[in-house]
């Protein structure tokens, strides 16, 4: 089965959303849009800038975690998370 890597918010990200002044507008905007289903390419299109590097930084800092979304698979398989 083919998979596409996506990112989802961690508890740290949810806490940061409540304090946008601490993380800055670009990070806050990205954290608002990350939902575990959108790829970095989709997020870049939505936000009007390449966010791949920022996503990798947020992964390393613990704001995001990678999720795996099955593609063309059984819809009952769901989403699995790996930290």
Secondary structure by P-SEA (a helix, b strand, c coil): cbbbbbccccaaaaaaaaccccccaaaaaaaaaccccccaaaaaaaacccaaaaaaaaaaaccbbbbbbbccccccccccccc
